């Protein structure tokens, strides 16, 4: 099978998923991509950009588009030779938390809804995201003054599935945490998320500052990509954590990034938006114990019997749990090892086959009939 993969925002986790699937699929996957900037314009104009880059749509068995593609525009412009289209939601514009001073653009939310209706198959990156999408879509439709198309949600549900993204792991570099030694004299705390408001960095740094004032010893690795405006909480972290901060900034090479993950003891998330959690699962696979909020996609990623150790209820709970992990790291070694094995099941070498099977079923189900 030949798959045309359309990614209008080829950066971060979007790039990782496109590259990971293309490298691990049993099918031929051709990626068409646009630079990761101007995301609103990508939603409005990527279909126009992509349709001009394909000489013959009949060459492909499936188009796999991510959520910033307007599928209705694309299918109309591609014409009758357009193969079935599968739509994958990394995020959606119905429920994504707004940044400071932002207002919800309902047009973009409706683009997501109508694109899902027009697609032949619809996939979400977690159960949480699927449910969040339908809840927000229902709410938006209810805001319409008349002609509320509630029926579209039933149509979309019938062709919806879950495809967890894979994570890029080097099996040679993965060593169980009970066999490795970081060489550090205190636990290393990992932050490997985007430097953006929706990752809620203020809570993370405030917790660490309070622990530092109480004399709790730790090292800190602050990684992750930066796009546009960086939240103020990152300003001055070199001074605030002068003796703790071992690395600060995006790691340009995969080897350096994995080196810090392998040295880590605990990875923390305080996010208010997360539909899967690729960076968390990468860290967990390298032996970091996760501390994750009891919200978003996180609970479904952690086996139930580990949740009491790693899922915290609120900010106070995070502070207490992190302090205990940092002062008694030996108590969590067995959990970290078991969770590393669990996280490794999300490696692309496993997930690529599941994606292939799901996309073959999407083709077999036939064209969308609106």
Residue pairs with C-beta under 8 A, 6 or more apart in sequence:
1 27
1 28
1 61
1 62
1 359
1 360
1 363
2 27
2 28
2 30
2 59
2 60
2 61
2 62
3 25
3 27
3 28
3 29
3 30
3 60
3 61
3 62
3 63
3 64
3 359
4 30
4 32
4 54
4 57
4 60
4 62
4 63
4 64
4 83
5 18
5 21
5 22
5 29
5 30
5 31
5 32
5 64
6 32
6 33
6 46
6 50
6 63
6 64
6 65
6 66
6 69
6 74
7 14
7 15
7 18
7 31
7 32
7 33
7 34
7 66
8 33
8 34
8 42
8 43
8 46
8 49
8 50
8 66
8 68
8 69
9 34
9 36
9 39
9 42
9 66
9 68
10 18
10 31
10 33
10 34
10 35
10 36
11 35
11 36
11 225
11 227
12 36
12 194
12 225
12 227
13 90
13 165
13 276
13 278
13 279
14 36
14 66
14 90
15 33
15 36
16 165
16 167
16 168
16 278
17 66
17 88
17 90
17 165
17 166
17 278
18 31
18 33
18 66
19 31
19 168
20 165
20 166
20 167
20 168
20 348
20 351
20 352
21 29
21 166
21 348
21 352
21 355
22 29
22 31
23 348
23 352
24 166
24 348
24 349
24 351
24 352
25 352
25 355
25 356
26 352
26 353
26 356
27 356
27 359
29 64
30 60
32 50
32 53
32 54
34 42
34 46
34 49
36 227
37 227
39 68
40 105
40 108
42 68
43 68
43 69
43 70
43 93
43 108
43 111
44 70
46 68
46 69
46 70
47 69
47 70
47 71
47 73
47 74
47 77
48 73
48 77
50 69
50 74
51 74
51 77
51 78
54 60
54 78
56 81
57 63
57 78
57 79
57 81
57 82
57 83
58 81
58 83
60 83
61 83
61 84
61 363
62 83
62 84
62 85
62 86
62 359
62 362
62 363
63 74
63 78
63 82
63 83
63 84
63 85
63 86
64 85
64 86
64 88
64 359
65 71
65 74
65 85
65 86
65 87
65 88
65 115
65 119
66 87
66 88
66 89
66 90
67 87
67 88
67 89
67 90
67 91
67 92
67 112
67 115
69 87
69 115
70 111
70 114
70 115
71 85
71 87
71 114
71 115
71 116
71 118
71 119
72 114
72 115
72 118
74 82
74 85
75 82
75 85
75 118
84 120
84 121
84 362
84 363
84 366
84 367
85 118
85 119
85 120
85 121
86 119
86 120
86 121
86 122
86 123
86 359
86 362
87 115
87 116
87 119
87 121
87 122
87 123
88 123
88 124
88 125
88 163
89 112
89 116
89 122
89 123
89 124
89 125
89 129
89 133
89 275
90 125
90 275
91 129
91 273
91 275
92 109
92 112
92 129
92 132
92 133
92 136
93 105
93 108
93 109
93 111
93 112
94 109
94 112
94 113
94 133
94 136
94 137
94 139
94 140
95 132
95 133
95 135
95 136
96 198
96 273
97 197
97 198
97 272
97 273
98 104
99 196
99 197
99 198
100 197
106 140
106 143
109 136
109 137
109 140
110 140
112 133
112 137
113 137
113 140
113 141
113 152
113 156
114 152
116 122
116 156
117 152
117 155
117 156
117 368
117 370
118 368
118 370
119 159
119 368
120 159
120 362
120 363
120 365
120 366
120 367
120 368
121 159
121 161
121 359
121 361
121 362
121 365
122 156
122 159
122 160
122 161
123 160
123 161
123 162
123 163
123 358
124 130
124 133
124 160
124 161
124 162
124 163
124 275
125 162
125 163
125 164
125 165
125 275
125 276
125 297
126 162
126 164
126 275
126 276
126 297
126 300
126 301
127 162
127 297
127 300
128 275
128 296
128 297
128 300
129 275
129 276
129 297
130 160
130 162
132 275
134 153
134 156
134 157
137 153
138 150
138 153
141 148
141 149
141 150
141 152
141 153
142 148
155 370
159 362
159 365
159 368
161 358
161 362
163 351
163 354
163 355
163 358
164 276
164 346
164 351
165 276
165 278
165 346
165 351
166 346
166 347
166 348
166 349
166 350
166 351
166 352
166 355
167 278
167 281
167 282
167 285
167 343
167 346
167 347
167 348
168 254
168 282
168 347
168 348
169 282
169 285
169 344
169 347
169 348
170 254
170 258
171 347
173 258
173 262
173 286
174 285
174 286
174 340
174 344
175 262
175 287
176 287
176 337
176 340
176 341
177 287
177 333
177 336
177 337
177 340
178 333
178 334
178 337
180 262
180 287
182 188
182 262
182 263
182 264
182 265
183 263
184 219
184 263
186 217
186 218
186 219
186 326
187 217
187 218
187 219
187 265
187 266
187 325
187 326
187 329
188 218
188 219
188 220
188 221
188 246
188 260
188 263
188 264
188 265
188 266
189 208
189 218
189 219
189 220
189 221
189 264
189 265
189 266
189 267
189 268
189 322
189 326
190 221
190 223
190 260
190 261
190 264
190 266
190 267
190 268
190 283
190 288
191 201
191 204
191 220
191 221
191 222
191 223
191 224
191 267
191 268
192 221
192 223
192 224
192 257
192 260
192 261
192 267
192 279
192 282
192 283
193 199
193 201
193 224
193 269
193 271
193 279
194 224
194 225
194 226
194 227
195 201
195 224
195 225
195 226
195 227
195 230
195 231
195 234
196 227
196 230
196 231
197 231
198 271
198 272
198 273
199 224
199 269
199 270
199 271
199 272
199 273
200 270
200 271
200 272
201 231
201 233
201 234
201 270
202 231
202 233
203 270
203 315
203 318
204 233
204 268
204 270
205 233
205 237
205 240
207 270
207 315
207 318
207 319
207 322
208 218
208 220
208 241
208 244
209 240
210 319
211 218
211 319
211 322
211 323
211 326
212 218
212 241
212 244
214 323
216 323
216 326
216 327
217 326
218 244
218 326
219 244
219 245
219 246
220 241
220 244
220 245
220 246
221 245
221 246
221 247
221 260
221 263
221 264
222 234
222 237
222 245
222 247
222 248
222 249
223 247
223 249
223 250
223 251
223 257
223 260
224 250
224 279
225 250
226 250
237 245
237 248
238 245
238 248
246 260
247 260
251 257
251 260
258 286
261 267
261 282
261 283
261 286
261 287
261 288
262 286
262 287
264 283
264 286
264 287
264 288
265 288
265 289
265 325
265 326
265 329
265 336
266 288
266 289
266 290
266 291
266 322
266 325
266 326
267 279
267 280
267 283
267 284
267 288
267 289
267 290
267 291
268 290
268 291
268 292
268 318
268 322
269 277
269 280
269 290
269 291
269 292
269 293
269 298
270 293
270 315
270 318
271 293
271 296
272 296
273 296
274 280
274 296
274 297
274 298
275 296
275 297
276 297
276 301
277 292
277 296
277 297
277 298
277 301
280 290
280 292
280 298
280 301
281 301
281 343
281 346
282 343
283 290
284 290
284 339
284 340
284 342
284 343
285 340
285 343
285 344
285 346
285 347
286 340
287 336
287 337
287 340
288 336
289 309
289 310
289 325
289 332
289 335
289 336
289 339
290 302
290 310
290 339
291 310
291 312
291 318
291 321
291 322
291 325
292 298
292 299
292 301
292 302
292 310
292 311
292 312
293 311
293 312
293 318
294 311
294 312
294 313
298 311
299 307
299 311
302 310
302 311
302 339
303 339
303 342
306 335
306 338
306 339
309 332
309 335
310 335
310 339
312 318
312 321
324 331
325 331
325 332
